[in-house]
Amino acid sequence: MALMLENPKLLSLAAGFTDNRTLPVAAVQAAVEKLAAQSGEPQYLQYGTNQGRPGLRTLLAERLLAQEPELKGDADTIRHNFFITNGSQQALYLAMQVLCDPGDIVLVDRPSYFVFLEMLTGLGVQARSLPLDSAGRVDGEALRLLLAGMRTSGEMTRLKAVYFVSYFANPSARSLDEEEKNAVAKALTAEGIVVPVLEDAAYRELYYETPHPARSVLSLPEWAEFPRLYLSTLTKPFASGLKVGYGTCTDTALLAKMMHVRGHHDFGTANFTQAILEQVLADGGLDKQLAVIRPAYLRKMQVLHGALIEAGLPELGWRWKVPGGGLYLWLEAPADFDTGLDSAFCRACVEAGVLYVPGELCFGDAVPRNFVRLSFGVLGEKDLAEAGRRFVAVARRLA
Ligand SMILES: Cc1ncc(COP(=O)(O)O)c(C=O)c1O
């Protein structure tokens, strides 16, 4: 951000911001007008509660239950334990604060959401990557070996949670299939370990054309015996500036502890922003907004992807997959090409006026230095194409 302010000509493919041009101004205006026109006391301008506005919680819980009809048996717990936070980031923090002490260990996906990894570092908690097979999928057998090794080395008592971003992930844009999620549960079960799982579904609704079919840990039988915390957000699919996230927890005691800490943070998300979103959801405004942004992000992804191809990045040995949702392209450079924060490539990109997120920030351990996250959320199409060209020109010069 500081670099951007110093040089307004810099084009940022780094910030995970959403698209300004499609933000839902009219829907927010309509919701505010409806609230202001209500008769009676304006309770939406009053403090709310720790767990969040009942009306918004109900609407979001019903939306989740409609997405996962198999949840029927647990539906009442899902509804009762539904909560609202200041973005899902706050919920991640509350969970880690409650579950972990310095020196503890959390299993994370590989790569993983770098702000979560930074948070672990800040709390003195170690990240340990879920092992992958040669196809890049979670490897259950290798995980069993990792867990057995942790038992032998005495680390097992410090393992406190599992975390993964499972739909159109940040940064990889990858989605986990049910087999992969189940492989994690089976490996833990085989080793006799029951720790809470945090499923981060921040981008679940941000598919371009088809939703990812995998059920969440909430309805997969393999996870039934584990405390499950499911987190998502309205920032990505609706308005990041309202900063409202949500989640539900199958473990009432865990939720109670999180809400206790939450009371120390802020005792509740702003009632007014929650009331706006409640009105928007009741009016069908979230689905209308999704119908606008899904094709818009598809188009933006195609523009950046197309610019990288056209400028010849694959010929330089770089590889990436075309995502089916989310805000990111996850690029793998040739093994010996250094993209790290202090690399010549990173400096040359800044000089050429383009920013990216070095992939090295996105790994909990055994950190490779040849990955890059590009975000196409915020720039317009013309700038995306120009940023792509600048990026490839530098990659070519340093190849
Ligand atoms: C994977 C993931 N989880 C959680 C968050 C937090 O989002 P928010 O706090 O805006 O809901 C983000 C934001 O970029 C994210 O990428």
The ligand as an SDF file (V2000), in Angstrom:
LIG
                    3D

 16 16  0  0  0  0  0  0  0  0999 V2000
   -9.1670  -17.4060    2.6890 C   0  0  0  0  0  0  0  0  0  0  0  0
   -9.6070  -16.1780    3.3880 C   0  0  0  0  0  0  0  0  0  0  0  0
  -10.1900  -16.3060    4.5840 N   0  0  0  0  0  0  0  0  0  0  0  0
  -10.6100  -15.2350    5.2640 C   0  0  0  0  0  0  0  0  0  0  0  0
  -10.4410  -13.9620    4.7690 C   0  0  0  0  0  0  0  0  0  0  0  0
  -10.9170  -12.8050    5.5870 C   0  0  0  0  0  0  0  0  0  0  0  0
  -11.9080  -12.1270    4.9310 O   0  0  0  0  0  0  0  0  0  0  0  0
  -12.8950  -11.1250    5.6590 P   0  0  0  0  0  0  0  0  0  0  0  0
  -12.3390  -10.8450    7.0240 O   0  0  0  0  0  0  0  0  0  0  0  0
  -12.9340   -9.9350    4.8030 O   0  0  0  0  0  0  0  0  0  0  0  0
  -14.1950  -11.8440    5.7500 O   0  0  0  0  0  0  0  0  0  0  0  0
   -9.8400  -13.7660    3.5170 C   0  0  0  0  0  0  0  0  0  0  0  0
   -9.6170  -12.4260    2.9730 C   0  0  0  0  0  0  0  0  0  0  0  0
   -8.9740  -12.2020    1.9820 O   0  0  0  0  0  0  0  0  0  0  0  0
   -9.4120  -14.9190    2.8080 C   0  0  0  0  0  0  0  0  0  0  0  0
   -8.8240  -14.8230    1.6180 O   0  0  0  0  0  0  0  0  0  0  0  0
  1  2  1  0
  2  3  1  0
  2 15  2  0
  3  4  2  0
  4  5  1  0
  5  6  1  0
  5 12  2  0
  6  7  1  0
  7  8  1  0
  8  9  2  0
  8 10  1  0
  8 11  1  0
 12 13  1  0
 12 15  1  0
 13 14  2  0
 15 16  1  0
M  END
$$$$
